[in-house]
Amino acid sequence: MESVHGHNVLNLVKDHQEALTSDALLALITDHFGTKTRYHTCSLRDLSAQELIDQFVQKGKLIDSENGIRYQGCCCKCG
């Protein structure tokens, strides 16, 4: 099973440039990377797309507001 680094997902969201509902963001990710893909970050492995989104929201890399989820930025040294 393929594992995609989370920065690839952040770049996809950043390039989209519009806030997305949670369902629309999941659809964007799975349409782009596939339904069976797992995800990893520098510190976490074997995440689902939803788990990755949750981690990025928790770390402030994605912002979840009443307008939807949007890219906030990435401050880590990798990728």
Biopython code that builds the backbone (N, CA, C, O; Angstrom):
import numpy as np
from Bio.PDB.StructureBuilder import StructureBuilder

atoms = [
    (1, "MET", "N", (0.849, -1.178, 0.000)),
    (1, "MET", "CA", (0.000, 0.000, 0.000)),
    (1, "MET", "C", (0.895, 1.241, 0.000)),
    (1, "MET", "O", (1.886, 1.313, 0.728)),
    (2, "GLU", "N", (0.528, 2.197, -0.819)),
    (2, "GLU", "CA", (1.318, 3.415, -0.945)),
    (2, "GLU", "C", (1.116, 4.327, 0.266)),
    (2, "GLU", "O", (0.016, 4.432, 0.809)),
    (3, "SER", "N", (2.204, 4.984, 0.674)),
    (3, "SER", "CA", (2.139, 5.984, 1.731)),
    (3, "SER", "C", (2.621, 7.316, 1.158)),
    (3, "SER", "O", (3.699, 7.393, 0.568)),
    (4, "VAL", "N", (1.828, 8.346, 1.332)),
    (4, "VAL", "CA", (2.117, 9.672, 0.809)),
    (4, "VAL", "C", (2.461, 10.590, 1.971)),
    (4, "VAL", "O", (1.791, 10.572, 3.003)),
    (5, "HIS", "N", (3.509, 11.394, 1.802)),
    (5, "HIS", "CA", (3.890, 12.342, 2.850)),
    (5, "HIS", "C", (2.839, 13.448, 2.952)),
    (5, "HIS", "O", (2.317, 13.922, 1.943)),
    (6, "GLY", "N", (2.549, 13.838, 4.157)),
    (6, "GLY", "CA", (1.542, 14.856, 4.420)),
    (6, "GLY", "C", (1.786, 16.177, 3.723)),
    (6, "GLY", "O", (0.835, 16.902, 3.432)),
    (7, "HIS", "N", (3.043, 16.509, 3.445)),
    (7, "HIS", "CA", (3.320, 17.764, 2.742)),
    (7, "HIS", "C", (2.717, 17.767, 1.342)),
    (7, "HIS", "O", (2.364, 18.827, 0.825)),
    (8, "ASN", "N", (2.596, 16.611, 0.732)),
    (8, "ASN", "CA", (1.945, 16.533, -0.577)),
    (8, "ASN", "C", (0.468, 16.910, -0.451)),
    (8, "ASN", "O", (-0.089, 17.551, -1.342)),
    (9, "VAL", "N", (-0.154, 16.519, 0.639)),
    (9, "VAL", "CA", (-1.547, 16.876, 0.888)),
    (9, "VAL", "C", (-1.655, 18.372, 1.174)),
    (9, "VAL", "O", (-2.552, 19.035, 0.655)),
    (10, "LEU", "N", (-0.756, 18.906, 1.990)),
    (10, "LEU", "CA", (-0.769, 20.346, 2.260)),
    (10, "LEU", "C", (-0.612, 21.139, 0.967)),
    (10, "LEU", "O", (-1.301, 22.139, 0.767)),
    (11, "ASN", "N", (0.280, 20.705, 0.096)),
    (11, "ASN", "CA", (0.468, 21.400, -1.181)),
    (11, "ASN", "C", (-0.796, 21.345, -2.034)),
    (11, "ASN", "O", (-1.144, 22.325, -2.692)),
    (12, "LEU", "N", (-1.483, 20.203, -2.026)),
    (12, "LEU", "CA", (-2.739, 20.071, -2.766)),
    (12, "LEU", "C", (-3.780, 21.061, -2.241)),
    (12, "LEU", "O", (-4.458, 21.724, -3.027)),
    (13, "VAL", "N", (-3.905, 21.161, -0.931)),
    (13, "VAL", "CA", (-4.871, 22.085, -0.322)),
    (13, "VAL", "C", (-4.455, 23.532, -0.611)),
    (13, "VAL", "O", (-5.299, 24.372, -0.926)),
    (14, "LYS", "N", (-3.179, 23.813, -0.506)),
    (14, "LYS", "CA", (-2.673, 25.158, -0.781)),
    (14, "LYS", "C", (-2.965, 25.556, -2.226)),
    (14, "LYS", "O", (-3.408, 26.676, -2.479)),
    (15, "ASP", "N", (-2.725, 24.663, -3.164)),
    (15, "ASP", "CA", (-2.968, 24.947, -4.576)),
    (15, "ASP", "C", (-4.449, 25.134, -4.876)),
    (15, "ASP", "O", (-4.807, 25.845, -5.815)),
    (16, "HIS", "N", (-5.313, 24.500, -4.087)),
    (16, "HIS", "CA", (-6.760, 24.625, -4.294)),
    (16, "HIS", "C", (-7.241, 26.045, -4.006)),
    (16, "HIS", "O", (-8.162, 26.525, -4.667)),
    (17, "GLN", "N", (-6.649, 26.710, -3.054)),
    (17, "GLN", "CA", (-6.850, 28.126, -2.720)),
    (17, "GLN", "C", (-8.230, 28.492, -2.195)),
    (17, "GLN", "O", (-8.488, 29.674, -1.965)),
    (18, "GLU", "N", (-9.117, 27.546, -1.998)),
    (18, "GLU", "CA", (-10.435, 27.849, -1.448)),
    (18, "GLU", "C", (-10.701, 26.972, -0.233)),
    (18, "GLU", "O", (-10.234, 25.835, -0.164)),
    (19, "ALA", "N", (-11.442, 27.498, 0.709)),
    (19, "ALA", "CA", (-11.845, 26.696, 1.855)),
    (19, "ALA", "C", (-12.781, 25.591, 1.382)),
    (19, "ALA", "O", (-13.595, 25.798, 0.482)),
    (20, "LEU", "N", (-12.660, 24.427, 1.990)),
    (20, "LEU", "CA", (-13.457, 23.262, 1.613)),
    (20, "LEU", "C", (-14.165, 22.699, 2.833)),
    (20, "LEU", "O", (-13.642, 22.763, 3.946)),
    (21, "THR", "N", (-15.346, 22.152, 2.627)),
    (21, "THR", "CA", (-15.970, 21.411, 3.715)),
    (21, "THR", "C", (-15.118, 20.181, 3.994)),
    (21, "THR", "O", (-14.280, 19.801, 3.175)),
    (22, "SER", "N", (-15.328, 19.570, 5.131)),
    (22, "SER", "CA", (-14.574, 18.366, 5.472)),
    (22, "SER", "C", (-14.791, 17.276, 4.424)),
    (22, "SER", "O", (-13.835, 16.622, 4.007)),
    (23, "ASP", "N", (-16.029, 17.076, 3.997)),
    (23, "ASP", "CA", (-16.334, 16.066, 2.981)),
    (23, "ASP", "C", (-15.663, 16.390, 1.648)),
    (23, "ASP", "O", (-15.129, 15.500, 0.987)),
    (24, "ALA", "N", (-15.691, 17.653, 1.258)),
    (24, "ALA", "CA", (-15.069, 18.057, -0.009)),
    (24, "ALA", "C", (-13.553, 17.884, 0.051)),
    (24, "ALA", "O", (-12.935, 17.487, -0.937)),
    (25, "LEU", "N", (-12.953, 18.180, 1.203)),
    (25, "LEU", "CA", (-11.509, 18.003, 1.350)),
    (25, "LEU", "C", (-11.138, 16.523, 1.278)),
    (25, "LEU", "O", (-10.167, 16.160, 0.615)),
    (26, "LEU", "N", (-11.898, 15.675, 1.951)),
    (26, "LEU", "CA", (-11.644, 14.230, 1.867)),
    (26, "LEU", "C", (-11.783, 13.738, 0.434)),
    (26, "LEU", "O", (-10.982, 12.921, -0.019)),
    (27, "ALA", "N", (-12.788, 14.222, -0.281)),
    (27, "ALA", "CA", (-12.980, 13.830, -1.677)),
    (27, "ALA", "C", (-11.819, 14.303, -2.545)),
    (27, "ALA", "O", (-11.359, 13.558, -3.410)),
    (28, "LEU", "N", (-11.344, 15.512, -2.335)),
    (28, "LEU", "CA", (-10.202, 16.045, -3.086)),
    (28, "LEU", "C", (-8.975, 15.173, -2.870)),
    (28, "LEU", "O", (-8.283, 14.814, -3.822)),
    (29, "ILE", "N", (-8.709, 14.835, -1.612)),
    (29, "ILE", "CA", (-7.531, 14.024, -1.285)),
    (29, "ILE", "C", (-7.646, 12.626, -1.883)),
    (29, "ILE", "O", (-6.701, 12.142, -2.506)),
    (30, "THR", "N", (-8.776, 11.980, -1.703)),
    (30, "THR", "CA", (-8.908, 10.610, -2.211)),
    (30, "THR", "C", (-8.977, 10.580, -3.734)),
    (30, "THR", "O", (-8.486, 9.630, -4.344)),
    (31, "ASP", "N", (-9.568, 11.582, -4.361)),
    (31, "ASP", "CA", (-9.562, 11.648, -5.826)),
    (31, "ASP", "C", (-8.143, 11.802, -6.358)),
    (31, "ASP", "O", (-7.794, 11.233, -7.392)),
    (32, "HIS", "N", (-7.336, 12.568, -5.652)),
    (32, "HIS", "CA", (-5.972, 12.838, -6.105)),
    (32, "HIS", "C", (-5.010, 11.685, -5.786)),
    (32, "HIS", "O", (-4.195, 11.304, -6.627)),
    (33, "PHE", "N", (-5.105, 11.137, -4.585)),
    (33, "PHE", "CA", (-4.123, 10.136, -4.136)),
    (33, "PHE", "C", (-4.653, 8.703, -4.122)),
    (33, "PHE", "O", (-3.869, 7.758, -4.043)),
    (34, "GLY", "N", (-5.959, 8.533, -4.197)),
    (34, "GLY", "CA", (-6.538, 7.194, -4.194)),
    (34, "GLY", "C", (-7.185, 6.855, -2.865)),
    (34, "GLY", "O", (-6.844, 7.417, -1.824)),
    (35, "THR", "N", (-8.126, 5.925, -2.923)),
    (35, "THR", "CA", (-8.894, 5.581, -1.730)),
    (35, "THR", "C", (-8.143, 4.671, -0.772)),
    (35, "THR", "O", (-8.466, 4.634, 0.416)),
    (36, "LYS", "N", (-7.160, 3.944, -1.252)),
    (36, "LYS", "CA", (-6.434, 2.997, -0.394)),
    (36, "LYS", "C", (-5.114, 3.554, 0.129)),
    (36, "LYS", "O", (-4.394, 2.865, 0.851)),
    (37, "THR", "N", (-4.797, 4.780, -0.225)),
    (37, "THR", "CA", (-3.536, 5.390, 0.180)),
    (37, "THR", "C", (-3.528, 5.666, 1.680)),
    (37, "THR", "O", (-4.543, 6.059, 2.254)),
    (38, "ARG", "N", (-2.394, 5.461, 2.295)),
    (38, "ARG", "CA", (-2.150, 5.836, 3.692)),
    (38, "ARG", "C", (-1.193, 7.021, 3.662)),
    (38, "ARG", "O", (-0.564, 7.296, 2.640)),
    (39, "TYR", "N", (-1.087, 7.714, 4.778)),
    (39, "TYR", "CA", (-0.311, 8.951, 4.828)),
    (39, "TYR", "C", (0.649, 8.928, 6.007)),
    (39, "TYR", "O", (0.423, 8.239, 7.002)),
    (40, "HIS", "N", (1.733, 9.700, 5.875)),
    (40, "HIS", "CA", (2.693, 9.825, 6.962)),
    (40, "HIS", "C", (3.196, 11.263, 7.020)),
    (40, "HIS", "O", (3.102, 12.025, 6.058)),
    (41, "THR", "N", (3.733, 11.597, 8.183)),
    (41, "THR", "CA", (4.400, 12.882, 8.386)),
    (41, "THR", "C", (5.798, 12.560, 8.876)),
    (41, "THR", "O", (6.209, 11.400, 8.900)),
    (42, "CYS", "N", (6.516, 13.582, 9.262)),
    (42, "CYS", "CA", (7.863, 13.355, 9.792)),
    (42, "CYS", "C", (7.824, 12.542, 11.087)),
    (42, "CYS", "O", (8.788, 11.849, 11.412)),
    (43, "SER", "N", (6.720, 12.624, 11.823)),
    (43, "SER", "CA", (6.661, 11.951, 13.119)),
    (43, "SER", "C", (5.572, 10.886, 13.238)),
    (43, "SER", "O", (5.571, 10.132, 14.210)),
    (44, "LEU", "N", (4.653, 10.801, 12.289)),
    (44, "LEU", "CA", (3.546, 9.851, 12.369)),
    (44, "LEU", "C", (3.489, 8.985, 11.120)),
    (44, "LEU", "O", (3.886, 9.413, 10.036)),
    (45, "ARG", "N", (2.993, 7.767, 11.280)),
    (45, "ARG", "CA", (2.910, 6.817, 10.168)),
    (45, "ARG", "C", (1.523, 6.183, 10.102)),
    (45, "ARG", "O", (0.779, 6.161, 11.082)),
    (46, "ASP", "N", (1.204, 5.673, 8.928)),
    (46, "ASP", "CA", (0.010, 4.859, 8.698)),
    (46, "ASP", "C", (-1.282, 5.582, 9.087)),
    (46, "ASP", "O", (-2.106, 5.041, 9.824)),
    (47, "LEU", "N", (-1.447, 6.799, 8.590)),
    (47, "LEU", "CA", (-2.636, 7.597, 8.873)),
    (47, "LEU", "C", (-3.633, 7.495, 7.727)),
    (47, "LEU", "O", (-3.245, 7.374, 6.565)),
    (48, "SER", "N", (-4.913, 7.544, 8.059)),
    (48, "SER", "CA", (-5.940, 7.704, 7.034)),
    (48, "SER", "C", (-5.951, 9.179, 6.624)),
    (48, "SER", "O", (-5.327, 10.018, 7.273)),
    (49, "ALA", "N", (-6.665, 9.482, 5.546)),
    (49, "ALA", "CA", (-6.780, 10.877, 5.123)),
    (49, "ALA", "C", (-7.429, 11.717, 6.227)),
    (49, "ALA", "O", (-6.992, 12.838, 6.488)),
    (50, "GLN", "N", (-8.467, 11.184, 6.874)),
    (50, "GLN", "CA", (-9.134, 11.930, 7.953)),
    (50, "GLN", "C", (-8.199, 12.148, 9.140)),
    (50, "GLN", "O", (-8.177, 13.236, 9.716)),
    (51, "GLU", "N", (-7.438, 11.137, 9.508)),
    (51, "GLU", "CA", (-6.487, 11.285, 10.615)),
    (51, "GLU", "C", (-5.436, 12.336, 10.284)),
    (51, "GLU", "O", (-5.038, 13.114, 11.152)),
    (52, "LEU", "N", (-4.987, 12.362, 9.039)),
    (52, "LEU", "CA", (-4.003, 13.366, 8.623)),
    (52, "LEU", "C", (-4.601, 14.768, 8.703)),
    (52, "LEU", "O", (-3.964, 15.685, 9.223)),
    (53, "ILE", "N", (-5.807, 14.939, 8.198)),
    (53, "ILE", "CA", (-6.481, 16.233, 8.283)),
    (53, "ILE", "C", (-6.615, 16.666, 9.741)),
    (53, "ILE", "O", (-6.327, 17.814, 10.080)),
    (54, "ASP", "N", (-7.048, 15.756, 10.593)),
    (54, "ASP", "CA", (-7.197, 16.067, 12.020)),
    (54, "ASP", "C", (-5.875, 16.518, 12.628)),
    (54, "ASP", "O", (-5.843, 17.469, 13.409)),
    (55, "GLN", "N", (-4.787, 15.844, 12.277)),
    (55, "GLN", "CA", (-3.463, 16.216, 12.795)),
    (55, "GLN", "C", (-3.066, 17.616, 12.314)),
    (55, "GLN", "O", (-2.543, 18.421, 13.085)),
    (56, "PHE", "N", (-3.317, 17.892, 11.040)),
    (56, "PHE", "CA", (-2.946, 19.203, 10.495)),
    (56, "PHE", "C", (-3.788, 20.325, 11.089)),
    (56, "PHE", "O", (-3.287, 21.432, 11.285)),
    (57, "VAL", "N", (-5.044, 20.061, 11.375)),
    (57, "VAL", "CA", (-5.882, 21.065, 12.044)),
    (57, "VAL", "C", (-5.369, 21.283, 13.464)),
    (57, "VAL", "O", (-5.242, 22.421, 13.918)),
    (58, "GLN", "N", (-5.075, 20.187, 14.161)),
    (58, "GLN", "CA", (-4.579, 20.283, 15.538)),
    (58, "GLN", "C", (-3.261, 21.058, 15.602)),
    (58, "GLN", "O", (-3.036, 21.815, 16.546)),
    (59, "LYS", "N", (-2.396, 20.877, 14.614)),
    (59, "LYS", "CA", (-1.091, 21.549, 14.604)),
    (59, "LYS", "C", (-1.135, 22.939, 13.973)),
    (59, "LYS", "O", (-0.116, 23.626, 13.924)),
    (60, "GLY", "N", (-2.311, 23.361, 13.487)),
    (60, "GLY", "CA", (-2.457, 24.699, 12.922)),
    (60, "GLY", "C", (-2.007, 24.831, 11.481)),
    (60, "GLY", "O", (-1.902, 25.947, 10.972)),
    (61, "LYS", "N", (-1.740, 23.727, 10.814)),
    (61, "LYS", "CA", (-1.332, 23.784, 9.411)),
    (61, "LYS", "C", (-2.539, 23.936, 8.493)),
    (61, "LYS", "O", (-2.430, 24.480, 7.394)),
    (62, "LEU", "N", (-3.681, 23.454, 8.947)),
    (62, "LEU", "CA", (-4.967, 23.686, 8.305)),
    (62, "LEU", "C", (-5.869, 24.354, 9.331)),
    (62, "LEU", "O", (-5.834, 24.019, 10.515)),
    (63, "ILE", "N", (-6.671, 25.294, 8.872)),
    (63, "ILE", "CA", (-7.599, 25.997, 9.743)),
    (63, "ILE", "C", (-9.010, 25.553, 9.404)),
    (63, "ILE", "O", (-9.416, 25.592, 8.243)),
    (64, "ASP", "N", (-9.758, 25.131, 10.410)),
    (64, "ASP", "CA", (-11.147, 24.706, 10.240)),
    (64, "ASP", "C", (-12.033, 25.788, 10.846)),
    (64, "ASP", "O", (-12.076, 25.964, 12.063)),
    (65, "SER", "N", (-12.737, 26.508, 9.980)),
    (65, "SER", "CA", (-13.611, 27.595, 10.441)),
    (65, "SER", "C", (-15.009, 27.385, 9.876)),
    (65, "SER", "O", (-15.262, 26.396, 9.188)),
    (66, "GLU", "N", (-15.899, 28.296, 10.161)),
    (66, "GLU", "CA", (-17.265, 28.192, 9.636)),
    (66, "GLU", "C", (-17.296, 28.268, 8.112)),
    (66, "GLU", "O", (-18.271, 27.846, 7.490)),
    (67, "ASN", "N", (-16.232, 28.804, 7.508)),
    (67, "ASN", "CA", (-16.139, 28.884, 6.046)),
    (67, "ASN", "C", (-15.569, 27.619, 5.422)),
    (67, "ASN", "O", (-15.561, 27.483, 4.199)),
    (68, "GLY", "N", (-15.090, 26.691, 6.249)),
    (68, "GLY", "CA", (-14.496, 25.453, 5.760)),
    (68, "GLY", "C", (-13.043, 25.326, 6.201)),
    (68, "GLY", "O", (-12.535, 26.115, 6.999)),
    (69, "ILE", "N", (-12.412, 24.327, 5.664)),
    (69, "ILE", "CA", (-11.005, 24.056, 5.998)),
    (69, "ILE", "C", (-10.137, 24.680, 4.922)),
    (69, "ILE", "O", (-10.401, 24.528, 3.729)),
    (70, "ARG", "N", (-9.102, 25.381, 5.352)),
    (70, "ARG", "CA", (-8.195, 26.028, 4.399)),
    (70, "ARG", "C", (-6.756, 25.866, 4.862)),
    (70, "ARG", "O", (-6.489, 25.571, 6.027)),
    (71, "TYR", "N", (-5.847, 26.062, 3.940)),
    (71, "TYR", "CA", (-4.416, 25.974, 4.213)),
    (71, "TYR", "C", (-3.991, 27.161, 5.058)),
    (71, "TYR", "O", (-4.361, 28.299, 4.770)),
    (72, "GLN", "N", (-3.214, 26.898, 6.100)),
    (72, "GLN", "CA", (-2.681, 27.951, 6.964)),
    (72, "GLN", "C", (-1.192, 28.134, 6.752)),
    (72, "GLN", "O", (-0.701, 29.263, 6.727)),
    (73, "GLY", "N", (-0.467, 27.031, 6.600)),
    (73, "GLY", "CA", (0.972, 27.113, 6.419)),
    (73, "GLY", "C", (1.671, 25.970, 7.101)),
    (73, "GLY", "O", (1.073, 25.184, 7.835)),
    (74, "CYS", "N", (2.933, 25.902, 6.842)),
    (74, "CYS", "CA", (3.746, 24.839, 7.421)),
    (74, "CYS", "C", (5.021, 25.458, 7.954)),
    (74, "CYS", "O", (5.696, 26.205, 7.246)),
    (75, "CYS", "N", (5.351, 25.154, 9.188)),
    (75, "CYS", "CA", (6.522, 25.772, 9.791)),
    (75, "CYS", "C", (7.617, 24.758, 10.120)),
    (75, "CYS", "O", (8.614, 25.109, 10.750)),
    (76, "CYS", "N", (7.442, 23.517, 9.703)),
    (76, "CYS", "CA", (8.460, 22.536, 10.035)),
    (76, "CYS", "C", (9.581, 22.548, 9.011)),
    (76, "CYS", "O", (9.435, 23.141, 7.942)),
    (77, "LYS", "N", (10.672, 21.918, 9.315)),
    (77, "LYS", "CA", (11.883, 22.007, 8.506)),
    (77, "LYS", "C", (11.923, 21.013, 7.348)),
    (77, "LYS", "O", (12.745, 21.159, 6.443)),
    (78, "CYS", "N", (11.065, 20.024, 7.360)),
    (78, "CYS", "CA", (11.132, 19.019, 6.295)),
    (78, "CYS", "C", (10.220, 19.406, 5.134)),
    (78, "CYS", "O", (9.304, 20.213, 5.292)),
    (79, "GLY", "N", (10.476, 18.832, 3.992)),
    (79, "GLY", "CA", (9.629, 19.022, 2.816)),
    (79, "GLY", "C", (9.637, 20.397, 2.341)),
    (79, "GLY", "O", (8.969, 20.713, 1.356)),
]
sb = StructureBuilder()
sb.init_structure("model")
sb.init_model(0)
sb.init_chain("A")
sb.init_seg("    ")
for serial, (resi, resn, name, xyz) in enumerate(atoms, 1):
    if name == "N":
        sb.init_residue(resn, " ", resi, " ")
    sb.init_atom(name, np.array(xyz, "f"), 0.0, 1.0, " ", f" {name:<3s}", serial, name[0])
structure = sb.get_structure()
